[in-house]
Amino acid sequence: MLARSAPLAVVAALFVSCARSAATVLGAGPPFGSGASSGPVLAQMPSRMLPLATKRIIITGDRSSASPRLAARLAERGARPMIAPTIQFEPCAESGFGPLDEALTRLNDFDVVCLPFADSVRAVHDRSMALLGFNSQMMKNIMSSARIAVIGQDALLVKELLGVPADIMPADQTLAGLASLLESLSLARPGARILVVLPVFVGLAKPPALAAFEQQLEATGASITRVPACIASPTPSASLEIELEMLRTGACDCVVFTSAPEVEGLHNLLSAAGDADAGASGGRAGVSAVEWSALLPKGEDGLPSLSIACHGAEALAAAELWGLSVDAASALGVADELVCSLEEAFASKQAAAGAGSSCDLQATTGPSRAATASEACQHDRLVERAPPAPAAWQPMLGWTFWPSWLLGLCIAYEAQQAHWH
């Protein structure tokens, strides 16, 4: 009986394969057995139909951080992202690395090594390699004896550069969350020794969250050793002439902050008005909303036309401290969450603009014409977003039709064979 069923099973498998290929080519749905959702995928959609089509978005983060990944996600949704770092990170002078070099030679003396920034991880890697003659295996052996504490995606950087996994990663991906976790694990306690590798801020105020982090650790009675990782300073405005001009003239739709210092850095760049010394007005802990509103482009309604987005809790807190109205955010620093938040923010603005234009049209031309214009705009949006309707015969090639038909045929055949024998 199995021998008689085997040829039928082979034919059925070939038939299913052909049906899958036909359904995929003809657009009836995703391949059978795949996890793809129904409807057109982003890669197959026309650019004008993508959720963030034509949106010009400036990301103020460093090019070696999470900014490229975020830019890639935005580009997939149709946006035109530009990375314009408002803060530049430079290595310390050779003499400035003395405290870090000395601390790396006695890592076993510390209960925890805190690397709260990506540049902290890079500095530890670069100096360790220089001290050990670029012996990566020796560096890995030394780092394996230390308890490394990081925040969020920096854990991947620790594994990549230092060759060891991070030991301590808070679920609350903030400096405050890291300090609380160290305290709850009794690693920040009286007598504990904690090494903290931090950037040195020049021409910029120390981020409030960082100052609070250091105070929270000191309040536990732990001994804190701070060593410089690099120098953080405002980017010269001459390096970002195109991006700054776009922001001033309203040619940009949104700016995304990925860290707290970037908010002050952008303010310095915009207020410098082309001055090469963008850090001349730095060092302030905050600025009023009136000052910020004077720097942002205005729409026809007199309100700022630039949308503000924040990637991470620290950036969000800094933007709110500086008096900015945040339209989209991801407190956990998740790229997909921020992209979805941006899509909702732009959709809300478009809906509000459409409602406002309908009201204006109704006031000038009467209710009937306003309603007609509103319905026409809504129809255009629906037509633009909706996928093309399948032909009447395409459901017959859908990925659920042929397998079900073949399964029924096989069951009927086996039942008939069993009845004969």
C-alpha positions as CSV (number, residue, x, y, z in Angstrom):
1,M,0.0,0.0,0.0
2,L,2.9,2.4,0.9
3,A,4.5,1.5,-2.4
4,R,1.4,2.5,-4.3
5,S,1.1,5.7,-2.3
6,A,4.7,6.8,-2.9
7,P,4.3,7.9,-6.5
8,L,1.3,9.8,-5.6
9,A,3.2,11.6,-2.8
10,V,6.0,12.5,-5.2
11,V,3.5,13.9,-7.7
12,A,1.7,15.8,-4.9
13,A,5.0,17.4,-3.7
14,L,5.9,18.5,-7.3
15,F,2.4,19.9,-7.7
16,V,2.6,21.9,-4.5
17,S,6.0,23.3,-5.6
18,C,4.6,24.4,-8.9
19,A,1.6,26.0,-7.2
20,R,3.8,27.9,-4.8
21,S,5.9,29.2,-7.7
22,A,2.8,30.2,-9.7
23,A,1.2,31.9,-6.7
24,T,4.3,33.9,-5.9
25,V,5.0,35.0,-9.5
26,L,1.4,36.0,-10.1
27,G,1.1,37.9,-6.9
28,A,-1.6,35.8,-5.3
29,G,0.3,35.8,-1.9
30,P,3.4,34.8,-0.2
31,P,5.1,31.4,-0.8
32,F,3.5,28.5,1.0
33,G,5.2,27.8,4.3
34,S,6.9,31.2,4.5
35,G,6.4,33.6,7.4
36,A,5.7,36.6,5.2
37,S,2.6,38.5,5.7
38,S,0.0,38.9,3.0
39,G,0.1,41.9,0.8
40,P,3.0,43.6,-1.0
41,V,6.3,43.7,0.9
42,L,8.1,47.0,1.3
43,A,10.8,46.0,-1.2
44,Q,8.1,45.6,-3.9
45,M,6.1,48.7,-3.2
46,P,6.6,51.9,-5.2
47,S,8.6,54.5,-3.3
48,R,5.7,57.0,-3.3
49,M,3.5,54.4,-1.4
50,L,5.9,53.9,1.5
51,P,4.8,55.2,4.9
52,L,7.6,57.8,5.1
53,A,7.9,58.6,1.4
54,T,10.0,61.7,0.7
55,K,10.4,62.6,4.3
56,R,13.8,64.2,4.9
57,I,15.1,63.2,8.3
58,I,18.3,64.3,10.0
59,I,19.9,62.0,12.6
60,T,22.3,63.9,14.9
61,G,24.0,60.8,16.2
62,D,27.6,59.6,15.6
63,R,28.2,57.6,12.4
64,S,29.8,54.8,14.4
65,S,26.9,54.3,16.8
66,A,23.4,53.1,16.2
67,S,22.6,55.9,13.7
68,P,23.5,53.9,10.5
69,R,21.1,51.1,11.6
70,L,18.4,53.6,12.3
71,A,19.0,55.4,9.0
72,A,18.6,52.0,7.2
73,R,15.3,51.3,8.9
74,L,14.0,54.8,7.9
75,A,15.2,54.3,4.3
76,E,13.2,51.1,4.1
77,R,10.1,53.0,4.9
78,G,10.7,55.5,2.2
79,A,12.4,58.3,4.2
80,R,15.6,60.1,3.1
81,P,17.8,60.0,6.2
82,M,20.9,62.1,6.6
83,I,23.4,61.5,9.5
84,A,24.7,64.8,10.8
85,P,26.6,64.4,14.1
86,T,26.3,67.5,16.2
87,I,28.9,66.1,18.7
88,Q,32.3,64.9,17.7
89,F,34.4,62.4,19.7
90,E,38.1,62.6,19.5
91,P,40.8,60.6,21.3
92,C,42.5,62.1,24.2
93,A,46.1,63.2,23.9
94,E,48.6,60.5,24.6
95,S,49.3,62.0,28.0
96,G,45.6,62.1,28.7
97,F,45.3,58.3,28.6
98,G,47.5,57.9,31.6
99,P,44.6,57.3,34.1
100,L,42.9,54.9,31.7
101,D,46.1,53.0,31.0
102,E,46.9,52.7,34.7
103,A,43.4,51.5,35.5
104,L,43.6,48.8,32.7
105,T,46.7,47.3,34.3
106,R,44.8,46.6,37.5
107,L,41.3,45.6,36.5
108,N,41.2,43.0,39.2
109,D,41.1,45.7,41.8
110,F,37.7,46.8,40.7
111,D,34.4,45.1,41.5
112,V,32.7,46.5,38.4
113,V,33.9,48.2,35.2
114,C,31.2,50.6,33.9
115,L,31.2,51.4,30.2
116,P,28.1,53.5,29.8
117,F,28.8,54.8,26.3
118,A,29.9,53.2,23.1
119,D,33.0,55.4,23.0
120,S,33.9,54.1,26.5
121,V,34.0,50.6,25.0
122,R,36.1,51.7,22.0
123,A,38.6,53.6,24.3
124,V,39.1,50.5,26.5
125,H,39.6,48.4,23.3
126,D,42.1,50.8,21.7
127,R,44.2,51.3,24.8
128,S,44.2,47.7,25.8
129,M,45.4,46.7,22.3
130,A,48.1,49.4,22.5
131,L,49.3,48.3,25.9
132,L,49.3,44.6,25.0
133,G,51.0,45.0,21.7
134,F,47.8,44.3,19.8
135,N,47.5,40.8,21.2
136,S,43.8,40.2,21.0
137,Q,43.9,36.9,22.9
138,M,45.7,38.4,25.8
139,M,43.2,41.3,25.9
140,K,40.4,38.8,25.9
141,N,42.0,36.9,28.9
142,I,42.3,40.1,30.9
143,M,38.8,41.3,30.1
144,S,37.3,38.0,31.1
145,S,38.4,38.6,34.7
146,A,36.4,41.9,34.9
147,R,32.7,42.4,35.5
148,I,31.6,44.7,32.7
149,A,28.4,46.8,33.0
150,V,26.9,48.4,29.8
151,I,23.6,49.8,28.6
152,G,21.5,48.5,25.7
153,Q,23.1,47.8,22.3
154,D,26.6,48.5,23.7
155,A,26.7,44.9,24.9
156,L,27.1,43.8,21.2
157,L,30.0,46.2,20.9
158,V,31.7,44.7,24.0
159,K,31.4,41.2,22.5
160,E,32.7,42.4,19.2
161,L,35.7,44.6,20.4
162,L,36.6,43.1,23.7
163,G,35.8,39.5,22.9
164,V,33.9,38.8,26.1
165,P,30.2,39.1,26.9
166,A,28.9,41.9,29.1
167,D,28.0,40.8,32.6
168,I,25.6,43.5,33.7
169,M,22.9,45.0,31.5
170,P,19.9,46.8,33.0
171,A,16.4,46.2,31.6
172,D,15.8,49.9,32.1
173,Q,18.3,51.1,29.5
174,T,19.3,54.3,31.1
175,L,22.1,55.5,33.3
176,A,19.7,55.6,36.3
177,G,18.6,52.0,35.5
178,L,22.3,50.9,35.5
179,A,23.0,52.6,38.8
180,S,19.9,51.0,40.3
181,L,20.8,47.6,39.1
182,L,24.3,47.8,40.5
183,E,22.9,48.8,43.8
184,S,20.3,46.0,43.8
185,L,23.1,43.5,43.0
186,S,25.2,44.9,46.0
187,L,27.9,45.8,43.6
188,A,27.5,49.5,44.5
189,R,27.8,49.4,48.3
190,P,30.1,50.8,50.9
191,G,33.7,49.7,50.2
192,A,33.0,48.6,46.6
193,R,35.3,49.9,43.9
194,I,33.8,50.9,40.6
195,L,35.7,52.0,37.5
196,V,33.7,54.4,35.3
197,V,35.1,55.2,31.8
198,L,33.5,58.4,30.5
199,P,33.9,61.0,27.8
200,V,35.2,64.4,28.8
201,F,32.8,67.2,27.6
202,V,34.5,70.3,26.3
203,G,32.3,73.2,25.3
204,L,29.2,71.3,26.4
205,A,27.5,70.9,29.8
206,K,27.8,67.4,31.3
207,P,24.5,65.7,30.6
208,P,22.2,65.9,33.7
209,A,21.5,62.1,33.5
210,L,25.3,61.5,33.7
211,A,25.7,63.8,36.7
212,A,22.8,62.0,38.4
213,F,24.3,58.6,37.7
214,E,27.6,59.6,39.4
215,Q,25.7,61.0,42.4
216,Q,23.6,57.9,42.7
217,L,26.7,55.7,42.8
218,E,28.5,57.9,45.3
219,A,25.4,57.9,47.5
220,T,25.8,54.1,48.0
221,G,29.2,54.6,49.6
222,A,31.1,53.0,46.8
223,S,34.5,54.3,45.7
224,I,34.2,55.7,42.2
225,T,37.2,55.9,39.9
226,R,36.6,58.1,36.8
227,V,38.9,57.9,33.9
228,P,38.6,59.7,30.5
229,A,37.7,57.8,27.4
230,C,37.7,60.5,24.8
231,I,36.9,64.2,24.3
232,A,33.3,65.2,23.3
233,S,32.9,68.6,21.8
234,P,30.5,70.4,19.4
235,T,30.9,69.7,15.7
236,P,32.2,72.8,13.8
237,S,29.4,74.3,11.8
238,A,31.5,74.3,8.6
239,S,31.2,70.5,8.6
240,L,27.4,70.6,8.5
241,E,26.7,73.5,6.2
242,I,24.1,71.7,4.0
243,E,22.3,70.1,6.9
244,L,22.1,73.3,8.9
245,E,20.8,75.2,5.9
246,M,18.1,72.6,5.5
247,L,17.1,73.1,9.1
248,R,17.0,76.9,8.9
249,T,15.0,77.0,5.6
250,G,12.5,74.2,6.5
251,A,13.7,71.8,3.9
252,C,13.9,69.1,6.6
253,D,10.9,67.3,8.0
254,C,12.3,65.8,11.2
255,V,15.4,65.7,13.4
256,V,16.2,62.7,15.5
257,F,18.3,63.0,18.7
258,T,20.1,59.8,19.8
259,S,21.8,61.2,23.0
260,A,21.5,64.0,25.5
261,P,24.5,66.1,24.4
262,E,23.2,66.2,20.8
263,V,20.4,68.5,21.8
264,E,22.7,71.2,23.1
265,G,25.1,70.5,20.2
266,L,22.3,71.3,17.7
267,H,21.3,74.4,19.5
268,N,24.9,75.7,19.5
269,L,25.2,75.0,15.8
270,L,21.9,76.7,14.9
271,S,22.5,79.7,17.1
272,A,26.1,80.1,15.9
273,A,24.7,81.4,12.5
274,G,27.6,80.1,10.5
275,D,30.3,80.8,13.1
276,A,33.0,78.1,12.9
277,D,33.2,78.1,16.7
278,A,29.9,76.2,17.3
279,G,30.7,75.7,20.9
280,A,30.8,79.4,21.8
281,S,27.4,79.3,23.4
282,G,27.9,75.8,25.0
283,G,28.1,74.9,28.6
284,R,24.5,75.8,29.6
285,A,22.3,73.2,31.2
286,G,19.1,74.3,29.4
287,V,17.4,76.9,27.3
288,S,13.9,78.3,27.2
289,A,11.4,77.1,24.7
290,V,11.2,80.7,23.3
291,E,14.9,80.6,22.3
292,W,14.5,77.2,20.7
293,S,11.4,78.3,18.8
294,A,13.3,81.2,17.4
295,L,15.8,78.7,15.8
296,L,13.3,76.3,14.3
297,P,11.5,76.9,10.9
298,K,7.8,77.9,11.1
299,G,4.9,76.7,9.1
300,E,2.0,78.7,7.6
301,D,0.3,78.5,11.0
302,G,3.2,80.1,12.7
303,L,4.1,76.9,14.6
304,P,7.4,75.0,14.2
305,S,7.2,72.8,11.2
306,L,10.1,70.6,12.2
307,S,9.1,67.3,13.9
308,I,11.3,66.3,16.9
309,A,12.1,62.6,17.6
310,C,14.2,61.0,20.3
311,H,16.0,57.6,20.2
312,G,16.5,56.6,23.8
313,A,15.4,57.8,27.2
314,E,18.4,60.1,27.8
315,A,17.8,61.9,24.6
316,L,14.1,62.2,25.4
317,A,14.7,63.6,28.8
318,A,17.3,66.1,27.5
319,A,14.9,67.3,24.7
320,E,12.1,67.9,27.2
321,L,14.5,69.7,29.6
322,W,15.5,72.1,26.8
323,G,11.8,72.9,26.2
324,L,11.4,71.0,22.9
325,S,8.0,69.4,22.0
326,V,8.8,65.8,21.1
327,D,6.6,64.2,18.4
328,A,8.0,60.7,18.3
329,A,10.2,58.7,20.6
330,S,11.5,55.3,21.6
331,A,12.5,55.3,25.3
332,L,14.2,52.0,24.9
333,G,16.1,53.0,21.8
334,V,14.5,50.5,19.5
335,A,14.7,51.5,15.9
336,D,11.5,49.8,14.8
337,E,9.6,51.4,17.7
338,L,10.9,54.9,16.7
339,V,10.0,54.3,13.0
340,C,6.4,53.3,13.9
341,S,6.1,56.4,16.2
342,L,7.3,58.6,13.4
343,E,4.8,57.1,11.0
344,E,2.0,57.8,13.5
345,A,3.3,61.4,14.1
346,F,3.4,62.2,10.4
347,A,0.0,60.7,9.8
348,S,-1.5,62.8,12.6
349,K,0.1,65.9,11.2
350,Q,-1.3,65.1,7.7
351,A,-4.7,64.4,9.1
352,A,-4.7,67.7,11.1
353,A,-3.5,69.6,8.0
354,G,-6.3,68.0,5.9
355,A,-8.9,68.9,8.5
356,G,-7.7,72.4,8.6
357,S,-7.7,72.8,4.9
358,S,-11.3,71.4,4.7
359,C,-12.5,73.9,7.3
360,D,-10.9,76.8,5.3
361,L,-12.4,75.5,2.1
362,Q,-15.8,75.2,3.7
363,A,-15.6,78.8,5.1
364,T,-14.8,80.2,1.6
365,T,-16.7,78.0,-0.8
366,G,-19.6,76.5,1.1
367,P,-20.1,73.0,2.7
368,S,-20.8,71.0,-0.4
369,R,-17.5,71.9,-2.1
370,A,-15.6,71.4,1.1
371,A,-17.0,68.0,1.6
372,T,-16.3,67.1,-2.0
373,A,-12.7,68.2,-1.6
374,S,-12.3,66.3,1.7
375,E,-13.8,63.1,0.2
376,A,-11.5,63.5,-2.8
377,C,-8.4,63.8,-0.7
378,Q,-9.4,60.8,1.4
379,H,-10.1,58.8,-1.7
380,D,-6.7,59.7,-3.1
381,R,-5.0,58.6,0.1
382,L,-6.9,55.3,0.2
383,V,-6.1,54.6,-3.5
384,E,-2.4,55.4,-2.9
385,R,-2.1,53.1,0.1
386,A,-4.2,50.2,-1.0
387,P,-2.5,47.3,-2.9
388,P,-3.7,46.6,-6.4
389,A,-6.8,44.3,-6.4
390,P,-6.1,40.7,-7.6
391,A,-7.6,39.4,-10.8
392,A,-10.6,37.1,-10.5
393,W,-8.6,34.0,-11.2
394,Q,-5.7,34.8,-8.9
395,P,-7.4,33.3,-5.7
396,M,-7.4,29.9,-7.5
397,L,-3.6,30.1,-7.4
398,G,-3.5,31.3,-3.7
399,W,-1.1,29.5,-1.4
400,T,-4.0,27.9,0.6
401,F,-6.0,26.5,-2.3
402,W,-3.8,23.8,-3.9
403,P,-2.4,22.2,-0.7
404,S,-5.9,21.8,0.6
405,W,-7.1,20.3,-2.7
406,L,-4.2,17.9,-2.9
407,L,-4.6,16.9,0.8
408,G,-8.3,16.0,0.2
409,L,-7.3,14.0,-3.0
410,C,-4.7,12.0,-1.0
411,I,-7.1,11.2,1.8
412,A,-9.8,10.1,-0.7
413,Y,-7.3,7.9,-2.5
414,E,-6.1,6.2,0.7
415,A,-9.7,5.6,1.8
416,Q,-10.5,4.0,-1.5
417,Q,-7.4,1.8,-1.3
418,A,-8.3,0.7,2.2
419,H,-11.9,-0.1,1.1
420,W,-10.6,-2.3,-1.8
421,H,-8.3,-4.2,0.6
